[in-house]
């Protein structure tokens, strides 16, 4: 289990940011994200969540604005979070907690 916070959360993030976090759990597990707080400049600053560790990995969610996103669960054991902020204005940022869980397939194999 861990936490991902935007820079300077909750005081507000800066301008011209490009931040990347990679979350890696044990092979065969999945990663569950819980969004505890979310406030980005709508339409200009965003957080993209990708299913894998590559810039080209499939996007499973892109978020902006002040609506707290629903929980997300990866398809694999690696998630990549990409946060981009433009040159003006900022919000409070985000507070995300994550944990890993065994995939359904792994549970079936073990029983």
NUKOL-985745 format. One line per 10 residues: number of its first residue (from 1); for each residue x, z, y of N, C-alpha, C, O. Coordinates in steps of 0.02 Angstrom, whole numbers, plus 32768, in hexadecimal, padded with zeros to 4 digits. Example, Ala and Ser with C-alpha at 12.3 -4.5 7.8 and 13.67 -1.06 7.14 Angstrom:
// NUKOL-985745
1) 8294,8186,7EE4,8267,8186,7F1F,8294,8186,7F5B,82C8,81A7,7F5A | 8282,8162,7F90,82AC,8165,7FCB,8285,818A,8002,829E,8192,8039
This chain:
// NUKOL-985745
1) 802A,8000,7FC5,8000,8000,8000,802C,8000,803E,8062,801D,803E | 8014,7FDF,8072,803B,7FDB,80B0,800E,7FC8,80EA,7FD2,7FC0,80E3 | 802F,7FC1,8124,800B,7FB1,8161,8030,7F79,8186,806D,7F78,8189 | 8009,7F4C,81A3,8025,7F18,81CF,8004,7F23,8214,7FC7,7F23,821A | 802F,7F2C,8246,8017,7F35,828B,8032,7EFD,82B7,806B,7EE8,82AE | 800A,7EE5,82E5,8024,7EB6,8316,8056,7EDB,8343,8053,7F18,8348 | 8084,7EB6,8363,80B6,7ED6,838D,8096,7F03,83C3,8066,7EEF,83E4 | 80AF,7F3F,83C9,8099,7F71,83FB,8051,7F89,83F2,8035,7FA8,841F | 8033,7F7C,83B7,7FF0,7F94,83AA,7FED,7FE0,83B3,801C,8002,839D | 7FBA,7FFD,83D3,7F7E,7FDF,83EF,7F83,7FD1,843A,7F50,7FC7,845C
11) 7FC0,7FD0,8454,7FC9,7FC8,849D,7FC2,7F80,84B4,7FC3,7F72,84F0 | 7FBA,7F52,8486,7FB4,7F0B,8499,7FF5,7EE7,848B,802B,7F00,849C | 7FF1,7EAD,846D,802B,7E86,845B,8041,7E5C,8498,801C,7E55,84C8 | 807C,7E42,8495,8097,7E19,84CC,8081,7DD1,84C8,8056,7DBE,84A0 | 809E,7DA9,84F3,808F,7D61,84F6,80C4,7D39,84D0,80FB,7D53,84C1 | 80B4,7CFC,84C0,80E2,7CCD,849F,80FF,7CEA,845E,813C,7CEA,8454 | 80D4,7D02,8433,80EA,7D20,83F4,80DE,7CF1,83BA,80AD,7CCB,83B8 | 810B,7CF4,838A,8103,7CD2,834A,8120,7D01,8316,815D,7D02,830B | 80F5,7D28,82F5,810B,7D5B,82C6,80F4,7D49,827F,80BD,7D2E,8276 | 811E,7D57,824F,810E,7D49,8209,811D,7D87,81DF,8152,7DA5,81E4
21) 80EC,7D9A,81B5,80F5,7DD0,8185,80E8,7DB2,8140,80BA,7D8A,8137 | 8111,7DC5,810F,8106,7DB0,80CA,80FB,7DF0,80A1,8124,7E1E,80A2 | 80C4,7DF1,807D,80B3,7E29,8051,80BA,7E11,8009,809B,7DE0,7FF5 | 80E4,7E34,7FE3,80F0,7E21,7F9D,80DF,7E5B,7F70,80F9,7E92,7F79 | 80B4,7E50,7F3F,80A4,7E83,7F0E,80BE,7E6C,7ECA,80DD,7E37,7EC5 | 80B2,7E93,7E97,80CB,7E82,7E54,80AB,7E41,7E3B,806F,7E35,7E46 | 80D2,7E17,7E18,80B4,7DDA,7DFA,8078,7DED,7DCE,807A,7E1E,7DA9 | 8045,7DC5,7DD2,8008,7DD2,7DAC,7FD5,7DFD,7DD2,7F9D,7E06,7DBB | 7FE9,7E16,7E0D,7FBA,7E3E,7E35,7FA1,7E15,7E70,7FB9,7DDD,7E7C | 7F72,7E31,7E94,7F57,7E11,7ED0,7F5D,7E43,7F09,7F65,7E7F,7EFE
31) 7F59,7E2B,7F46,7F60,7E55,7F81,7F1D,7E58,7FA5,7EFE,7E25,7FB3 | 7F08,7E94,7FB5,7EC8,7EA0,7FD8,7ED7,7EB6,801F,7EFB,7EE8,802A | 7EBC,7E92,8051,7EC4,7EA4,8097,7E85,7EC5,80B2,7E4E,7EAE,80A5 | 7E8E,7EFB,80D7,7E57,7F1C,80FA,7E67,7F1B,8144,7E9A,7F36,8159 | 7E3C,7EFD,816C,7E45,7EFA,81B4,7E25,7F37,81D4,7DE8,7F3E,81D5 | 7E4E,7F64,81EF,7E36,7FA2,820C,7E25,7F9A,8256,7DF8,7FBB,8270 | 7E48,7F6E,8278,7E3D,7F60,82BF,7E56,7F1A,82CD,7E88,7F05,82B0 | 7E33,7EF7,82F9,7E46,7EB1,8307,7E2E,7E9E,834C,7DF3,7EA1,835B | 7E5D,7E8A,8378,7E4C,7E77,83BC,7E81,7E47,83D7,7EB5,7E5D,83F0 | 7E73,7E05,83D2,7EA1,7DD2,83EB,7E7D,7DA9,8420,7E40,7DA5,8422
41) 7EA5,7D8A,844C,7E88,7D5E,847F,7E65,7D25,845A,7E85,7CFD,8437 | 7E24,7D21,8463,7DFB,7CF1,843F,7E11,7CA9,844D,7E1D,7C96,8486 | 7E17,7C81,8419,7E26,7C3A,8418,7E6E,7C28,8428,7E83,7BF0,841C | 7E96,7C57,8442,7EDB,7C47,8455,7F0F,7C6B,842B,7F45,7C51,841F | 7EFF,7CA7,8416,7F2C,7CCE,83EA,7F09,7CD4,83A7,7ECD,7CDE,83A3 | 7F30,7CCF,8371,7F10,7CD1,832F,7F3E,7CED,82F9,7F7B,7CED,8300 | 7F1E,7D03,82C4,7F41,7D1A,8288,7F2A,7CED,824F,7EEF,7CE8,8241 | 7F5A,7CCE,822D,7F4B,7CA5,81F2,7F65,7CCA,81B5,7F9E,7CE3,81B5 | 7F3C,7CCE,8181,7F4F,7CEE,8142,7F55,7CB6,810E,7F26,7C91,8102 | 7F91,7CB1,80EF,7F9F,7C7C,80C0,7FAC,7C98,807B,7FCA,7CCD,8073
51) 7F95,7C73,8049,7F9B,7C88,8003,7FDD,7C6E,7FE6,7FDE,7C3C,7FC2 | 8013,7C91,7FF4,8056,7C7E,7FDE,8089,7C8E,8014,8077,7CAB,8047 | 80C8,7C7C,8008,80FC,7C8F,8038,8117,7C54,8061,8146,7C5D,8088 | 80FA,7C1A,805A,8112,7BDF,807D,80E7,7BD0,80BB,80AC,7BE1,80BC | 8105,7BB2,80EE,80DD,7B9D,8128,80A5,7B6C,8114,8073,7B66,8137 | 80AE,7B49,80DD,807D,7B18,80C5,804C,7B35,8092,8023,7B10,8078 | 804F,7B76,8085,8020,7B96,8055,7FD9,7B8F,806E,7FCD,7B8B,80AA | 7FA8,7B8E,8040,7F62,7B88,8054,7F4B,7BC2,8081,7F5C,7BFC,8074 | 7F26,7BB1,80B4,7F0B,7BE4,80E2,7ECB,7C01,80C4,7E9E,7BDC,80B1 | 7EC8,7C44,80BE,7E8B,7C63,80A5,7E63,7C83,80DC,7E2C,7C9D,80D1
61) 7E7E,7C83,8119,7E59,7C9C,8152,7E80,7C94,8193,7EBC,7CA0,8194 | 7E5D,7C81,81C8,7E7A,7C7E,820B,7E4C,7CA4,8239,7E0F,7C98,8239 | 7E68,7CD3,8260,7E3F,7D02,8286,7E55,7D05,82CE,7E90,7D03,82DE | 7E23,7D0C,82FB,7E2F,7D14,8342,7DF5,7D3C,835F,7DC3,7D45,833E | 7DFD,7D53,839D,7DC7,7D79,83BD,7DC7,7DC2,83AA,7DF9,7DDD,8393 | 7D8E,7DE2,83B4,7D89,7E2B,83AB,7D5E,7E41,8370,7D54,7E7C,8366 | 7D44,7E11,834A,7D1C,7E23,8310,7D4B,7E35,82D6,7D76,7E0D,82C3 | 7D42,7E70,82B9,7D6D,7E86,8282,7D5C,7E5D,8244,7D23,7E5C,822D | 7D8F,7E3A,8228,7D82,7E0F,81EE,7D6F,7E39,81B0,7D7D,7E74,81AC | 7D4F,7E17,8181,7D3E,7E36,8141,7D7F,7E3F,8118,7DB3,7E24,8129
71) 7D7A,7E66,80E4,7DB3,7E6F,80B7,7DC6,7E2C,8098,7D9B,7E00,808F | 7E05,7E25,8087,7E1F,7DE8,8067,7E47,7DFC,8029,7E67,7E30,8029 | 7E44,7DD3,7FF6,7E6E,7DDD,7FBB,7E91,7D9C,7FAA,7E72,7D67,7FA8 | 7ED2,7DA0,7F9F,7EFA,7D65,7F8F,7EE8,7D4B,7F49,7EC9,7D6E,7F21 | 7EFD,7D0D,7F3C,7EF6,7CF1,7EF9,7F34,7CFE,7ECF,7F31,7CFD,7E92 | 7F6C,7D0B,7EF1,7FAB,7D18,7ECF,7FC9,7D5A,7EE6,7FA6,7D85,7F02 | 800A,7D63,7EDB,802A,7DA3,7EEB,8052,7DA1,7F2D,8077,7DD0,7F3C | 804A,7D6B,7F54,806D,7D66,7F94,803D,7D4F,7FCA,8016,7D20,7FC0 | 8040,7D71,8003,8019,7D5C,803E,8049,7D54,8079,807A,7D78,807F | 803A,7D23,80A2,8060,7D17,80E0,8030,7D1E,811A,7FFD,7CFC,811D
81) 8041,7D49,814A,8018,7D52,8186,803F,7D34,81C1,8078,7D47,81CD | 801F,7D06,81E5,803E,7CE6,821F,8015,7CF6,825D,7FDA,7CE6,8260 | 8035,7D16,828D,8014,7D29,82CC,8033,7D02,8305,8070,7D01,830E | 8008,7CE0,832C,8020,7CBB,8365,7FF8,7CCE,83A3,7FBB,7CD3,83A2 | 801D,7CDA,83D9,7FFF,7CEB,841A,801A,7CBA,844D,8055,7CA8,844D | 7FEE,7CA4,847A,8002,7C73,84AC,8024,7C96,84E8,8039,7CD0,84E3 | 8029,7C72,851F,804F,7C89,855A,8029,7CB8,8589,8046,7CD0,85B9 | 7FEA,7CC5,857C,7FC5,7CEF,85AB,7F93,7D1C,8587,7F7C,7D0C,8550 | 7F83,7D53,85A6,7F52,7D83,858E,7F61,7D9A,8546,7F80,7D76,851F | 7F4B,7DD5,8537,7F51,7DEE,84F2,7F1C,7E22,84E6,7EFF,7E3E,8515
91) 7F10,7E2F,84A7,7EE0,7E63,8494,7F05,7EA0,847B,7F42,7EA6,8482 | 7EE0,7ECC,845C,7EFC,7F09,8440,7F29,7EF9,8404,7F5A,7F1C,83F7 | 7F17,7EC5,83DF,7F3C,7EB2,83A4,7F17,7EC2,8364,7ED9,7EC4,8363 | 7F3C,7ECF,832F,7F1B,7EDC,82EF,7F3F,7F12,82C7,7F7A,7F20,82CF | 7F17,7F31,829B,7F2E,7F64,826C,7F10,7F51,8228,7ED3,7F53,821F | 7F3C,7F3F,81FA,7F27,7F28,81B8,7F49,7F53,8183,7F86,7F5E,8187 | 7F24,7F6A,8153,7F42,7F8C,811A,7F3B,7F5F,80DD,7F0C,7F38,80D7 | 7F6C,7F65,80AF,7F6A,7F3D,8073,7F7C,7F66,8036,7F9F,7F98,803B | 7F62,7F51,7FFD,7F76,7F6E,7FBE,7F72,7F38,7F89,7F53,7F04,7F93 | 7F91,7F45,7F50,7F8F,7F13,7F1A,7F61,7F2C,7EE3,7F58,7F67,7ED9
101) 7F46,7EFC,7EC0,7F1A,7F0C,7E88,7F28,7ED9,7E51,7F3D,7EA1,7E5F | 7F1D,7EED,7E14,7F28,7EBE,7DDD,7EF2,7E88,7DDF,7EB8,7E94,7DEF | 7F07,7E4C,7DCF,7ED7,7E16,7DCE,7EAA,7E1E,7D91,7EBC,7E3E,7D60 | 7E70,7E00,7D95,7E3F,7E03,7D5E,7E5D,7DE8,7D1E,7E52,7E04,7CE8 | 7E83,7DB3,7D23,7EA2,7D94,7CE8,7ED1,7DC5,7CC6,7ED2,7DCA,7C89 | 7EF9,7DE9,7CED,7F28,7E1A,7CD1,7F02,7E51,7CAD,7F17,7E67,7C77 | 7ECB,7E67,7CC9,7EA4,7E9C,7CA9,7E89,7E83,7C66,7E8A,7EA8,7C35 | 7E72,7E45,7C64,7E58,7E2A,7C25,7E8F,7E25,7BF0,7E82,7E32,7BB5 | 7ECB,7E13,7C04,7F02,7E0C,7BD4,7F14,7E50,7BB6,7F24,7E54,7B7B | 7F11,7E84,7BDE,7F27,7EC5,7BC7,7EF3,7EE9,7B9C,7F05,7F17,7B78
111) 7EB4,7ED5,7B9E,7E81,7EF9,7B78,7E74,7ED9,7B35,7E4B,7EF2,7B0E
